[in-house]
Amino acid sequence: MSSDLLELTAAQAAGRIAAGELSAAALFAFYRERAAADRAGGEDGLNCFTWVAEGAAADAPAGSLGGVPLAVKDLFCTRGVPSQSGSRILEGYEPPYTATAVERLREAGAPLLAKTNQDEFAMGSSNENSAYGPVRNPWDRSRVPGGSSGGSAAAVAAGLAPWALGTDTGGSIRQPAALCGIVGLKPTYGSVSRYGMIAFASSLDQAGPLTRDVRDAALMLAQMVGQDSCDATSLQFPGEIGVPSAERLDGVRLGVPAELSGEGIEAGVKEAFDRSLEQAAALGAELLDVSLPHAPHALSAYYVLAPAECSSNLARFDGVRYGIRAEGAADLLDMYTRTRHDGFGPEVKRRIMLGTYALSSGYYDAYYGRAQRVRTKIAEDFAAAFEQVDFILTPTAPTVAFALGEKTGDPLAMYLNDYCTVPMSLAGIPAISIPCGLSGGLPVGLQLAGAAFSENKLLDAAHALERALAFDGSPAHV
Protein backbone atom coordinates (compact mmCIF):
# COMPACT_ATOMS: atom_id res chain seq x y z
CA MET A 1 0.00 0.00 0.00
CA SER A 2 2.79 2.46 0.92
CA SER A 3 4.59 2.02 -2.38
CA ASP A 4 1.29 2.48 -4.22
CA LEU A 5 0.67 5.79 -2.45
CA LEU A 6 4.16 7.01 -3.27
CA GLU A 7 3.60 6.53 -6.99
CA LEU A 8 0.40 8.59 -7.05
CA THR A 9 0.47 12.17 -8.29
CA ALA A 10 -1.54 14.60 -6.19
CA ALA A 11 -4.34 14.63 -8.78
CA GLN A 12 -4.47 10.82 -8.78
CA ALA A 13 -4.56 10.74 -4.98
CA ALA A 14 -7.39 13.30 -4.94
CA GLY A 15 -9.26 11.17 -7.46
CA ARG A 16 -8.96 8.06 -5.28
CA ILE A 17 -10.14 9.97 -2.23
CA ALA A 18 -13.14 11.28 -4.17
CA ALA A 19 -13.94 7.74 -5.33
CA GLY A 20 -13.82 6.40 -1.76
CA GLU A 21 -10.81 4.18 -2.54
CA LEU A 22 -8.49 6.05 -0.18
CA SER A 23 -9.09 8.11 2.94
CA ALA A 24 -7.63 11.59 3.26
CA ALA A 25 -6.60 10.71 6.82
CA ALA A 26 -4.59 7.70 5.65
CA LEU A 27 -2.84 9.75 2.96
CA PHE A 28 -1.98 12.49 5.46
CA ALA A 29 -0.66 9.96 7.97
CA PHE A 30 1.49 8.33 5.27
CA TYR A 31 3.18 11.58 4.28
CA ARG A 32 3.37 12.88 7.85
CA GLU A 33 5.33 9.78 8.84
CA ARG A 34 7.73 10.21 5.92
CA ALA A 35 8.23 13.93 6.57
CA ALA A 36 8.75 13.38 10.31
CA ALA A 37 11.32 10.67 9.61
CA ASP A 38 13.29 13.02 7.39
CA ARG A 39 13.14 15.80 9.99
CA ALA A 40 14.39 13.41 12.67
CA GLY A 41 17.01 11.89 10.39
CA GLY A 42 19.80 14.40 10.99
CA GLU A 43 22.74 13.75 8.70
CA ASP A 44 20.92 10.72 7.28
CA GLY A 45 17.98 12.84 6.12
CA LEU A 46 17.60 15.50 3.44
CA ASN A 47 16.81 18.29 5.96
CA CYS A 48 13.78 19.35 3.91
CA PHE A 49 11.63 20.53 6.81
CA THR A 50 11.68 23.10 9.59
CA TRP A 51 8.36 21.94 11.07
CA VAL A 52 6.13 18.89 10.58
CA ALA A 53 2.54 18.47 11.77
CA GLU A 54 2.47 16.46 14.98
CA GLY A 55 -0.75 14.55 14.54
CA ALA A 56 -3.73 14.14 12.27
CA ALA A 57 -4.51 16.77 9.68
CA ALA A 58 -6.00 20.00 10.90
CA ASP A 59 -9.53 20.43 9.64
CA ALA A 60 -9.62 21.41 5.98
CA PRO A 61 -12.87 21.86 4.05
CA ALA A 62 -13.73 19.31 1.40
CA GLY A 63 -12.71 20.70 -1.98
CA SER A 64 -11.19 20.09 -5.36
CA LEU A 65 -7.78 19.30 -3.83
CA GLY A 66 -9.38 16.34 -2.10
CA GLY A 67 -7.49 16.35 1.20
CA VAL A 68 -4.04 15.92 -0.40
CA PRO A 69 -1.53 17.34 2.13
CA LEU A 70 0.60 20.35 1.28
CA ALA A 71 4.17 21.31 2.20
CA VAL A 72 4.73 25.07 2.44
CA LYS A 73 7.93 27.10 2.21
CA ASP A 74 9.00 28.55 5.55
CA LEU A 75 8.47 32.18 4.46
CA PHE A 76 4.68 31.82 4.20
CA CYS A 77 2.96 33.00 7.35
CA THR A 78 0.90 30.17 8.86
CA ARG A 79 -1.14 30.91 11.95
CA GLY A 80 0.26 29.31 15.10
CA VAL A 81 3.02 27.50 13.19
CA PRO A 82 6.70 28.60 13.09
CA SER A 83 7.25 30.83 10.05
CA GLN A 84 10.92 31.77 10.12
CA SER A 85 11.96 32.39 6.50
CA GLY A 86 15.04 30.26 7.10
CA SER A 87 16.48 32.91 9.47
CA ARG A 88 17.59 33.00 13.09
CA ILE A 89 16.16 36.50 13.41
CA LEU A 90 12.65 34.99 13.17
CA GLU A 91 13.39 31.78 15.07
CA GLY A 92 10.22 30.51 16.71
CA TYR A 93 8.01 33.26 15.27
CA GLU A 94 4.37 32.15 15.02
CA PRO A 95 2.19 34.57 13.04
CA PRO A 96 -1.37 35.45 14.07
CA TYR A 97 -2.65 34.96 10.50
CA THR A 98 -2.14 32.77 7.42
CA ALA A 99 -0.90 33.83 3.99
CA THR A 100 -3.63 34.16 1.38
CA ALA A 101 -2.11 31.55 -0.98
CA VAL A 102 -1.88 28.98 1.82
CA GLU A 103 -5.38 29.76 3.07
CA ARG A 104 -6.87 29.41 -0.41
CA LEU A 105 -5.24 26.02 -0.84
CA ARG A 106 -6.47 24.91 2.60
CA GLU A 107 -10.00 26.03 1.77
CA ALA A 108 -9.77 23.98 -1.43
CA GLY A 109 -8.98 20.88 0.64
CA ALA A 110 -5.16 20.79 1.07
CA PRO A 111 -4.23 20.56 4.78
CA LEU A 112 -0.85 21.81 5.99
CA LEU A 113 1.63 18.93 6.25
CA ALA A 114 4.93 20.71 6.92
CA LYS A 115 7.02 23.86 6.51
CA THR A 116 10.01 23.47 4.21
CA ASN A 117 13.59 24.62 4.63
CA GLN A 118 14.85 27.45 2.42
CA ASP A 119 17.65 29.92 1.85
CA GLU A 120 17.39 32.69 4.42
CA PHE A 121 14.78 35.23 3.31
CA ALA A 122 14.80 33.45 -0.08
CA MET A 123 18.30 34.72 -0.87
CA GLY A 124 20.24 31.96 -2.59
CA SER A 125 20.44 29.43 -5.39
CA SER A 126 21.57 26.36 -3.45
CA ASN A 127 19.67 26.23 -0.11
CA GLU A 128 23.01 26.48 1.70
CA ASN A 129 22.12 29.88 3.21
CA SER A 130 19.48 28.54 5.60
CA ALA A 131 20.09 29.13 9.29
CA TYR A 132 18.77 25.59 9.80
CA GLY A 133 21.37 23.85 7.65
CA PRO A 134 21.52 22.96 3.97
CA VAL A 135 19.00 20.76 2.19
CA ARG A 136 20.43 17.79 0.28
CA ASN A 137 19.44 16.73 -3.21
CA PRO A 138 17.64 13.34 -3.20
CA TRP A 139 19.37 12.37 -6.47
CA ASP A 140 22.78 12.75 -4.81
CA ARG A 141 23.01 13.78 -1.16
CA SER A 142 26.42 15.34 -1.66
CA ARG A 143 24.82 17.94 -3.95
CA VAL A 144 22.55 20.94 -3.53
CA PRO A 145 18.83 20.90 -4.41
CA GLY A 146 18.91 24.46 -5.72
CA GLY A 147 17.27 27.40 -4.05
CA SER A 148 15.77 29.22 -2.49
CA SER A 149 12.79 26.81 -2.54
CA GLY A 150 15.13 23.83 -2.27
CA GLY A 151 13.33 22.27 0.69
CA SER A 152 10.03 22.25 -1.20
CA ALA A 153 11.65 20.87 -4.37
CA ALA A 154 13.62 18.14 -2.60
CA ALA A 155 10.58 17.09 -0.55
CA VAL A 156 8.44 16.59 -3.66
CA ALA A 157 11.23 14.86 -5.61
CA ALA A 158 11.96 12.51 -2.70
CA GLY A 159 8.30 11.60 -2.17
CA LEU A 160 8.18 13.24 1.26
CA ALA A 161 5.28 15.47 0.18
CA PRO A 162 2.87 15.07 -2.75
CA TRP A 163 3.27 18.74 -3.72
CA ALA A 164 4.62 21.94 -2.24
CA LEU A 165 4.33 25.71 -2.31
CA GLY A 166 7.39 27.81 -3.07
CA THR A 167 8.31 31.33 -4.11
CA ASP A 168 10.24 32.64 -7.09
CA THR A 169 12.06 35.99 -7.05
CA GLY A 170 14.76 35.39 -9.66
CA GLY A 171 14.26 31.68 -10.33
CA SER A 172 13.75 30.18 -6.88
CA ILE A 173 10.97 27.82 -7.95
CA ARG A 174 12.22 26.93 -11.43
CA GLN A 175 15.91 26.40 -10.66
CA PRO A 176 15.42 23.95 -7.74
CA ALA A 177 12.70 22.19 -9.74
CA ALA A 178 15.25 21.66 -12.51
CA LEU A 179 17.98 20.44 -10.15
CA CYS A 180 15.59 18.03 -8.41
CA GLY A 181 13.82 16.70 -11.52
CA ILE A 182 10.28 17.99 -10.87
CA VAL A 183 7.91 20.65 -12.22
CA GLY A 184 8.09 24.25 -10.98
CA LEU A 185 5.87 27.12 -12.14
CA LYS A 186 6.36 30.86 -11.63
CA PRO A 187 3.02 32.52 -12.46
CA THR A 188 2.51 35.98 -13.93
CA TYR A 189 3.51 38.60 -11.37
CA GLY A 190 0.43 39.71 -9.46
CA SER A 191 -1.71 36.72 -10.36
CA VAL A 192 -1.17 35.18 -6.90
CA SER A 193 -1.47 37.28 -3.75
CA ARG A 194 1.73 38.05 -1.85
CA TYR A 195 -0.16 38.73 1.39
CA GLY A 196 1.47 36.77 4.18
CA MET A 197 4.69 36.07 2.25
CA ILE A 198 7.69 37.35 4.21
CA ALA A 199 9.12 39.72 1.61
CA PHE A 200 12.50 39.67 -0.10
CA ALA A 201 11.97 41.87 -3.19
CA SER A 202 8.36 42.99 -3.45
CA SER A 203 8.32 43.78 -7.18
CA LEU A 204 9.64 40.30 -8.01
CA ASP A 205 8.42 37.83 -5.36
CA GLN A 206 5.74 35.43 -6.61
CA ALA A 207 4.27 32.26 -5.13
CA GLY A 208 3.92 29.12 -7.22
CA PRO A 209 3.64 25.32 -7.17
CA LEU A 210 6.32 22.62 -7.13
CA THR A 211 4.81 19.31 -8.21
CA ARG A 212 5.40 15.85 -9.67
CA ASP A 213 3.82 16.76 -13.01
CA VAL A 214 2.24 19.59 -14.98
CA ARG A 215 -1.35 18.61 -14.19
CA ASP A 216 -0.67 18.87 -10.46
CA ALA A 217 0.81 22.33 -11.03
CA ALA A 218 -2.35 23.42 -12.84
CA LEU A 219 -4.55 21.96 -10.10
CA MET A 220 -2.69 23.95 -7.43
CA LEU A 221 -2.49 27.16 -9.44
CA ALA A 222 -6.22 27.14 -10.14
CA GLN A 223 -6.89 27.56 -6.42
CA MET A 224 -4.19 30.19 -5.83
CA VAL A 225 -4.86 32.85 -8.46
CA GLY A 226 -7.11 35.86 -8.08
CA GLN A 227 -7.30 39.34 -6.65
CA ASP A 228 -6.90 39.82 -2.92
CA SER A 229 -8.09 42.89 -1.01
CA CYS A 230 -5.07 42.49 1.29
CA ASP A 231 -2.58 42.85 -1.60
CA ALA A 232 -2.81 45.96 -3.78
CA THR A 233 -0.47 44.41 -6.37
CA SER A 234 -2.67 41.35 -6.89
CA LEU A 235 -4.64 41.09 -10.12
CA GLN A 236 -7.76 39.29 -11.22
CA PHE A 237 -6.78 36.37 -13.42
CA PRO A 238 -8.64 36.43 -16.75
CA GLY A 239 -10.65 33.22 -16.91
CA GLU A 240 -10.02 29.99 -15.03
CA ILE A 241 -6.98 27.72 -14.95
CA GLY A 242 -7.95 24.54 -16.78
CA VAL A 243 -6.56 21.02 -16.69
CA PRO A 244 -3.89 20.72 -19.40
CA SER A 245 -4.59 18.00 -21.93
CA ALA A 246 -2.60 18.78 -25.09
CA GLU A 247 -0.66 15.90 -26.63
CA ARG A 248 0.66 17.71 -29.70
CA LEU A 249 2.23 21.10 -30.45
CA ASP A 250 0.88 21.53 -33.97
CA GLY A 251 0.88 25.21 -34.92
CA VAL A 252 2.79 26.27 -31.81
CA ARG A 253 5.74 28.57 -32.48
CA LEU A 254 8.65 28.10 -30.07
CA GLY A 255 11.39 30.72 -29.89
CA VAL A 256 14.95 29.79 -28.96
CA PRO A 257 17.06 32.78 -27.86
CA ALA A 258 20.80 32.34 -28.42
CA GLU A 259 21.44 34.69 -25.49
CA LEU A 260 20.00 32.13 -23.02
CA SER A 261 20.82 28.81 -24.68
CA GLY A 262 24.40 29.03 -25.91
CA GLU A 263 27.54 30.24 -24.18
CA GLY A 264 27.75 29.36 -20.49
CA ILE A 265 25.45 26.33 -20.70
CA GLU A 266 27.12 23.12 -19.49
CA ALA A 267 27.66 20.56 -22.28
CA GLY A 268 25.40 17.88 -20.78
CA VAL A 269 22.62 20.40 -20.17
CA LYS A 270 22.93 21.67 -23.74
CA GLU A 271 22.65 18.12 -25.11
CA ALA A 272 19.46 17.46 -23.12
CA PHE A 273 18.07 20.83 -24.23
CA ASP A 274 18.81 20.11 -27.90
CA ARG A 275 17.08 16.71 -27.61
CA SER A 276 14.04 18.50 -26.17
CA LEU A 277 13.96 20.84 -29.15
CA GLU A 278 13.98 17.81 -31.46
CA GLN A 279 11.11 16.30 -29.50
CA ALA A 280 9.15 19.56 -29.69
CA ALA A 281 9.60 19.61 -33.47
CA ALA A 282 8.45 15.98 -33.66
CA LEU A 283 5.25 17.04 -31.84
CA GLY A 284 4.55 19.57 -34.58
CA ALA A 285 6.04 22.75 -33.12
CA GLU A 286 7.77 25.30 -35.32
CA LEU A 287 11.18 26.27 -33.92
CA LEU A 288 12.34 29.83 -34.56
CA ASP A 289 15.41 31.79 -33.56
CA VAL A 290 14.53 34.88 -31.54
CA SER A 291 16.63 37.58 -29.97
CA LEU A 292 16.52 38.91 -26.42
CA PRO A 293 19.34 41.44 -26.78
CA HIS A 294 19.17 42.79 -23.23
CA ALA A 295 18.91 39.37 -21.52
CA PRO A 296 22.69 39.18 -20.86
CA HIS A 297 22.30 42.28 -18.69
CA ALA A 298 19.43 40.81 -16.64
CA LEU A 299 21.60 39.29 -13.93
CA SER A 300 23.43 42.58 -13.35
CA ALA A 301 20.16 44.50 -13.14
CA TYR A 302 18.60 41.90 -10.84
CA TYR A 303 21.47 42.02 -8.38
CA VAL A 304 20.97 45.76 -8.04
CA LEU A 305 17.16 45.79 -7.87
CA ALA A 306 16.59 42.78 -5.61
CA PRO A 307 19.16 43.82 -2.95
CA ALA A 308 17.78 47.37 -3.02
CA GLU A 309 14.29 46.08 -2.27
CA CYS A 310 15.60 43.66 0.35
CA SER A 311 17.44 46.52 2.07
CA SER A 312 14.10 48.29 2.48
CA ASN A 313 12.00 45.22 3.34
CA LEU A 314 14.37 43.82 5.94
CA ALA A 315 14.68 47.10 7.84
CA ARG A 316 11.66 45.96 9.87
CA PHE A 317 13.69 43.20 11.55
CA ASP A 318 15.20 45.26 14.35
CA GLY A 319 14.44 43.33 17.55
CA VAL A 320 11.55 45.62 18.50
CA ARG A 321 8.42 44.13 16.96
CA TYR A 322 9.03 40.40 16.49
CA GLY A 323 11.80 37.82 16.34
CA ILE A 324 14.90 37.68 18.49
CA ARG A 325 16.29 40.62 20.45
CA ALA A 326 19.94 40.95 21.44
CA GLU A 327 20.50 41.17 25.19
CA GLY A 328 22.80 43.54 27.04
CA ALA A 329 22.63 46.42 24.56
CA ALA A 330 23.83 49.81 25.79
CA ASP A 331 21.12 51.76 23.97
CA LEU A 332 18.50 51.47 21.23
CA LEU A 333 20.96 51.76 18.33
CA ASP A 334 23.22 49.16 19.92
CA MET A 335 20.22 46.83 20.28
CA TYR A 336 19.34 47.25 16.60
CA THR A 337 22.93 46.61 15.55
CA ARG A 338 23.46 43.56 17.76
CA THR A 339 20.11 42.02 16.84
CA ARG A 340 20.76 42.31 13.11
CA HIS A 341 24.37 41.15 13.50
CA ASP A 342 23.30 38.04 15.41
CA GLY A 343 20.11 37.33 13.48
CA PHE A 344 21.10 37.71 9.83
CA GLY A 345 23.40 35.34 7.95
CA PRO A 346 26.29 36.36 5.67
CA GLU A 347 24.34 36.36 2.37
CA VAL A 348 21.52 38.48 3.78
CA LYS A 349 24.03 40.97 5.21
CA ARG A 350 25.82 41.10 1.84
CA ARG A 351 22.63 41.91 -0.04
CA ILE A 352 21.46 44.48 2.50
CA MET A 353 24.77 46.31 2.16
CA LEU A 354 24.67 46.14 -1.65
CA GLY A 355 21.10 47.39 -1.72
CA THR A 356 21.66 50.18 0.77
CA TYR A 357 24.63 51.39 -1.27
CA ALA A 358 22.62 51.30 -4.52
CA LEU A 359 19.88 53.42 -2.93
CA SER A 360 22.19 55.91 -1.25
CA SER A 361 22.36 59.57 -2.17
CA GLY A 362 24.59 60.13 -5.18
CA TYR A 363 24.37 56.54 -6.39
CA TYR A 364 20.61 55.99 -6.78
CA ASP A 365 20.36 56.92 -10.44
CA ALA A 366 23.71 55.43 -11.40
CA TYR A 367 22.70 52.01 -10.06
CA TYR A 368 19.04 51.60 -9.15
CA GLY A 369 17.70 53.95 -11.81
CA ARG A 370 19.83 52.41 -14.54
CA ALA A 371 18.84 48.88 -13.48
CA GLN A 372 15.18 49.85 -13.73
CA ARG A 373 15.74 51.12 -17.27
CA VAL A 374 17.40 47.80 -18.18
CA ARG A 375 14.40 46.00 -16.69
CA THR A 376 12.11 47.96 -19.01
CA LYS A 377 14.26 47.03 -22.02
CA ILE A 378 14.11 43.35 -21.07
CA ALA A 379 10.31 43.48 -20.86
CA GLU A 380 10.22 45.16 -24.27
CA ASP A 381 12.46 42.41 -25.70
CA PHE A 382 10.01 39.74 -24.53
CA ALA A 383 7.03 41.68 -25.89
CA ALA A 384 8.72 41.89 -29.30
CA ALA A 385 9.60 38.18 -29.22
CA PHE A 386 6.00 37.20 -28.41
CA GLU A 387 4.85 38.96 -31.57
CA GLN A 388 6.81 36.27 -33.45
CA VAL A 389 6.41 33.19 -31.25
CA ASP A 390 4.05 31.72 -28.67
CA PHE A 391 6.66 30.63 -26.14
CA ILE A 392 10.35 31.01 -25.37
CA LEU A 393 12.38 27.85 -24.68
CA THR A 394 15.65 27.80 -22.72
CA PRO A 395 17.48 25.53 -20.31
CA THR A 396 16.24 26.29 -16.79
CA ALA A 397 19.69 26.28 -15.20
CA PRO A 398 23.10 26.37 -16.88
CA THR A 399 24.32 23.34 -14.89
CA VAL A 400 23.00 20.31 -13.07
CA ALA A 401 23.10 20.17 -9.27
CA PHE A 402 26.56 21.06 -7.99
CA ALA A 403 28.35 19.81 -4.88
CA LEU A 404 27.56 21.21 -1.45
CA GLY A 405 30.12 23.89 -0.65
CA GLU A 406 31.38 24.12 -4.23
CA LYS A 407 30.27 27.72 -4.81
CA THR A 408 29.75 29.15 -1.34
CA GLY A 409 33.10 30.97 -1.46
CA ASP A 410 32.34 32.62 -4.81
CA PRO A 411 29.09 34.66 -4.74
CA LEU A 412 29.38 35.61 -8.42
CA ALA A 413 29.61 31.96 -9.49
CA MET A 414 26.57 31.23 -7.31
CA TYR A 415 24.58 34.10 -8.84
CA LEU A 416 25.21 32.72 -12.36
CA ASN A 417 22.86 29.82 -11.55
CA ASP A 418 19.99 32.26 -12.13
CA TYR A 419 21.22 33.37 -15.55
CA CYS A 420 18.38 31.71 -17.52
CA THR A 421 15.56 32.46 -15.07
CA VAL A 422 16.10 36.09 -14.01
CA PRO A 423 15.00 37.70 -17.32
CA MET A 424 11.47 36.27 -16.98
CA SER A 425 11.25 37.48 -13.38
CA LEU A 426 12.25 41.01 -14.35
CA ALA A 427 9.61 40.99 -17.11
CA GLY A 428 6.91 39.63 -14.76
CA ILE A 429 5.92 36.86 -17.18
CA PRO A 430 5.01 33.23 -16.40
CA ALA A 431 7.56 30.46 -16.84
CA ILE A 432 7.58 26.76 -16.08
CA SER A 433 10.41 24.25 -15.67
CA ILE A 434 9.88 20.59 -16.54
CA PRO A 435 12.48 17.82 -16.34
CA CYS A 436 13.83 16.93 -19.79
CA GLY A 437 16.52 14.32 -19.18
CA LEU A 438 19.69 13.52 -17.30
CA SER A 439 23.29 14.66 -17.52
CA GLY A 440 25.75 12.55 -15.57
CA GLY A 441 22.84 10.90 -13.78
CA LEU A 442 21.40 14.23 -12.59
CA PRO A 443 18.21 16.00 -13.78
CA VAL A 444 18.16 18.75 -16.39
CA GLY A 445 15.34 21.30 -16.60
CA LEU A 446 13.63 22.74 -19.68
CA GLN A 447 12.09 26.21 -19.26
CA LEU A 448 9.08 27.48 -21.21
CA ALA A 449 8.04 31.12 -20.85
CA GLY A 450 4.98 32.88 -22.22
CA ALA A 451 3.33 36.29 -22.28
CA ALA A 452 1.58 37.60 -19.18
CA PHE A 453 -1.49 35.56 -18.20
CA SER A 454 -0.75 32.85 -20.80
CA GLU A 455 -0.65 30.16 -18.10
CA ASN A 456 -3.33 27.94 -19.66
CA LYS A 457 -1.53 27.76 -23.01
CA LEU A 458 1.82 27.43 -21.25
CA LEU A 459 0.60 24.51 -19.15
CA ASP A 460 -0.83 22.80 -22.23
CA ALA A 461 2.47 23.08 -24.11
CA ALA A 462 4.42 21.88 -21.06
CA HIS A 463 2.03 18.94 -20.66
CA ALA A 464 2.52 17.83 -24.27
CA LEU A 465 6.30 18.02 -23.93
CA GLU A 466 6.23 16.29 -20.55
CA ARG A 467 4.33 13.33 -22.00
CA ALA A 468 6.74 13.02 -24.92
CA LEU A 469 9.89 13.37 -22.81
CA ALA A 470 8.61 10.75 -20.31
CA PHE A 471 11.06 11.66 -17.55
CA ASP A 472 11.28 9.12 -14.70
CA GLY A 473 11.76 10.77 -11.36
CA SER A 474 11.43 7.64 -9.25
CA PRO A 475 15.19 7.27 -8.55
CA ALA A 476 14.88 10.31 -6.27
CA HIS A 477 12.28 8.67 -4.00
CA VAL A 478 13.66 7.87 -0.56
Beta strands, then each sheet from edge to edge (+ up, - down):
strand 1: 49-52
strand 2: 70-73
strand 3: 112-116
strand 4: 163-168
strand 5: 183-186
strand 6: 206-211
strand 7: 253-257
strand 8: 286-290
strand 9: 391-395
strand 10: 431-439
strand 11: 442-449
sheet 1: 1+ 3- 2- 4- 6+ 5- 10+ 11- 9+ 7+ 8+
end
